[in-house]
Amino acid sequence: MLHPQIVPVKLSIERLRAVMARTGISRPSIYLNMKNGTFPRCFKVGIRAVGWLSSDIDAWIESRVQAGRADQADVVNVND
């Protein structure tokens, strides 16, 4: 019987400036989207510090790419 290989996941935390740089979204928009449930939630990493898991930001970016590609496909089909 074959056993799947367990690959350790490297977790990293990104602070707000890094998240803004990676996503191109402003601070107010990030917090508004979190409130609306359309952006990953942050968590406390210190008394006055919050962060996001890099994997959550990666997944959000990928979802936006996929949504954008789907929208482009709809536009192409409408113009045919």
Contact map, one row per residue, 1 for C-alpha under 8 A:
11100000000000000000000000000000000000000000000000000000000000000000000000000000
11110000000000000000000000000000000000000000000000000000000000000000000000000000
11111000000000000000000000000000000000000000000000000000000000000000000000000000
01111100000000000000000000000000000000000000000000000000000000000000000000000000
00111110000000000000000000000000000000000000000000000000000000000000000000000000
00011111000000000000000000000000000000000000000000000000000000000000000000000000
00001111100000000000000000000000000000000000000000000000000000000000000000000000
00000111110000000000000000000000000000000000000000000000000000000000000000000000
00000011111000000000000000000000000000000000000000000000000000000000000000000000
00000001111100000000000000000000000000000000000000000000000000000000000000000000
00000000111110000000000000000000000000000000000000001110000000000000000000000000
00000000011111000000000000000000000000000000000000001110000000000000000000000000
00000000001111100000000000000000000000000000000000111100000000000000000000000000
00000000000111110110000000000000000000000000000000111100000000000000000000000000
00000000000011111110000000000000000000000000000001110000000000000000000000000000
00000000000001111111000000100000000000000000000001110000000000000000000000000000
00000000000000111111100000000000000000000000000000000000000000000000000000000000
00000000000001111111110000000000000000000000000000000000000000000000000000000000
00000000000001111111111000000000000000000000000000010000100000000000000000000000
00000000000000011111111111100100000000000000000000000000000000000000000000000000
00000000000000001111111110000000000000000000000000000000000000000000000000000000
00000000000000000111111100000000000000000000000000000000000000000000000000000000
00000000000000000011111110000000000000000000000000000000000010000000000000000000
00000000000000000001111111000000000000000000000000000000000000000000000000000000
00000000000000000001101111101100000000000000000000000000000000000000000000000000
00000000000000000001000111111100000000000000000000000000000000000000000000000000
00000000000000010001000011111110000000000000000000000000000000000000000000000000
00000000000000000000000001111111000000000000000000000000000000000000000000000000
00000000000000000000000011111111100000000000000000000000000000000000000000000000
00000000000000000001000011111111110000100000000000000000000000000000000000000000
00000000000000000000000000111111111000000000000000000000000000000000000000000000
00000000000000000000000000011111111100000000000000000000000000000000000000000000
00000000000000000000000000001111111111100000000000000000000000000000000000000000
00000000000000000000000000000111111111111000000000000000000000000000000000000000
00000000000000000000000000000011111111000000000000000000000000000000000000000000
00000000000000000000000000000001111111100000000000000000000000000000000000000000
00000000000000000000000000000000111111110000000000000000000000000000000000000000
00000000000000000000000000000000111111110000000000000000000000000000000000000000
00000000000000000000000000000100110111111000000000000000000100000000000000000000
00000000000000000000000000000000010011111100000000010001100100000000000000000000
00000000000000000000000000000000010000111110000000010000000000000000000000000000
00000000000000000000000000000000000000011111000001111000000000000000000000000000
00000000000000000000000000000000000000001111100001110000000000000000000000000000
00000000000000000000000000000000000000000111111111100000000000000000000000000000
00000000000000000000000000000000000000000011111111100000000000000000000000000000
00000000000000000000000000000000000000000001111111000000000000000000000000000000
00000000000000000000000000000000000000000001111110000000000000000000000000000000
00000000000000000000000000000000000000000001111111000000000000000000000000000000
00000000000000000000000000000000000000000001111111100000000000000000000000000000
00000000000000110000000000000000000000000111110111110000000000000000000000000000
00000000000011110000000000000000000000000111100011111000000000000000000000000000
00000000000011110010000000000000000000011110000001111101100000000000000000000000
00000000001111000000000000000000000000000100000000111111100000000000000000000000
00000000001111000000000000000000000000000000000000011111110000000000000000000000
00000000001100000000000000000000000000000000000000001111111000000000000000000000
00000000000000000000000000000000000000010000000000011111111100000000000000000000
00000000000000000010000000000000000000010000000000011111111110000000000000000000
00000000000000000000000000000000000000000000000000000111111111000000000000000000
00000000000000000000000000000000000000000000000000000011111111100000000000000000
00000000000000000000000000000000000000110000000000000001111111110000000000000000
00000000000000000000001000000000000000000000000000000000111111111000000000000000
00000000000000000000000000000000000000000000000000000000011111111100000000000000
00000000000000000000000000000000000000000000000000000000001111111110000000000000
00000000000000000000000000000000000000000000000000000000000111111111000000000000
00000000000000000000000000000000000000000000000000000000000011111111100000000000
00000000000000000000000000000000000000000000000000000000000001111111110000000000
00000000000000000000000000000000000000000000000000000000000000111111111000000000
00000000000000000000000000000000000000000000000000000000000000011111111100000000
00000000000000000000000000000000000000000000000000000000000000001111111110000000
00000000000000000000000000000000000000000000000000000000000000000111111111000000
00000000000000000000000000000000000000000000000000000000000000000011111111100000
00000000000000000000000000000000000000000000000000000000000000000001111111110000
00000000000000000000000000000000000000000000000000000000000000000000111111111000
00000000000000000000000000000000000000000000000000000000000000000000011111111100
00000000000000000000000000000000000000000000000000000000000000000000001111111110
00000000000000000000000000000000000000000000000000000000000000000000000111111111
00000000000000000000000000000000000000000000000000000000000000000000000011111111
00000000000000000000000000000000000000000000000000000000000000000000000001111111
00000000000000000000000000000000000000000000000000000000000000000000000000111111
00000000000000000000000000000000000000000000000000000000000000000000000000011111
